[in-house]
Amino acid sequence: MDRKLMMKKLSKSKFFYVVCILTLSIVSAFCVYAASISFYRVNASQITKTSARVSAKISNPSKMFMSTVGVYIGPAGDMKKIEETVNSRTITDMWYDTGKWYGELQPGTEYHYQFYVIADGVEYKSQDQTFRTEAEPALPAAGVSGIGQMQFPTNNTPTFPEGFYLHQTSSVSCTFFATLNMVRSKAFLEGRNYTLLNERSVEGYAWVNGVGLAARPITIPLIDGAGRRDYTVIQGDYWSFGDGNYIRIQNLSVDQKKEMLKSMLAEHPEGIVIWDAVGHTTITGATTTHAAVLTNYDANTGIFYVADSGSVDSFTVPNGPEGNVAYTAKRELRYVSFFGGEGQDEKIKSITRVLFVN
């Protein structure tokens, strides 16, 4: 055979061999890829200040035996491993609610999460993803309320005369008497004849047995030598820290509630009514709601003070039909028995509603 022809045939054979090797390598690589586990539709949803749901779908085209599935989740550098034993070849969906699997999240915090599957002794992971929990509403700067600029009140608050506050005459009329005492305080500060505002004169305009509002808002009139003055009582279940983003009072943190109470007292030296309208469970298992007048805040000590119309240790039980009794002293909020928990913070935590007068 001619040497040139022989060399040409050998070159063609070598080329064919190289092509076959490359083809097998590509096919082999594809088969390995096709056999591996992958993830898609990786997502975080139902995100709140303290919780979220993370979910993903599993692609397992070669039906590998999956022994364990789970997710790594947590702040960067501090991710917690959550795992489940599955022993299956057919699982396609994964989802985890953080409250059950991880615990309570922190507001305004970025969390990383990465799904994984252990199949045939090998761990397969999704890409690292992130989500951010909702932030707490921004706290106002000192002297700023939801309405405008003002200084927080101190212990330099108005002094009311002896026998000023009224004691409630039934066990279920705390909202009625708390509101009545607040309106009387407003009238006193305006120089009006506040004594004309009493249980008998006001009951037709306000609550039935102190359970709830007869109207929202409600107007309580006072007619004295200076003429007629209508006091409008407004009930608040929501609060905004000046950004127009309203949030339920019962969902505020303790610190946020403190700032809310301070700013409201700055606007209302007559006091505001604080109300545990949802109620807290007592040691006997009963659910107790209560209302009282928050009178002032001492910025030097951080203490809130309250006039509680239902506390016999703070007021003398009335003898007269109008319920006018001797007022002994304002008490620290932490000592009010009918609000939940021990200490001032626990009492504040139980506040779900406020009433104020215009």
Secondary structure, DSSP 4 states (H G I P E B T S, - for coil): --HHHHHHHHHHHHHHHHHHHHHHHHHHHHHHHHHS-EEEEEEEES--SS--EEEEEEE-TT---EEEEEEEEESTT-PEEEEEEEEES---EEEEEHHHHT-PPPTT-EEEEEEEEEETTEEEEPPPEEEEPPPPPPPPPTTB-SSSB-PPP-S--PPPPTT-SBPPSSTT-HHHHHHHHHHHHHHHHTT--GGG-SHHHHTTTS-STTSS-SSSSEEEEEEETTEEEEEEEEEESEE--SSS--EEGGGS-HHHHHHHHHHHHHH-TT-EEEEEEEEEE-TTS-EEEEEEEEEEEETTTTEEEEE-TT-TTTBPPP-STT-B--B---EEGGG-TTSSSSSHHHHHHT--EEEEE-
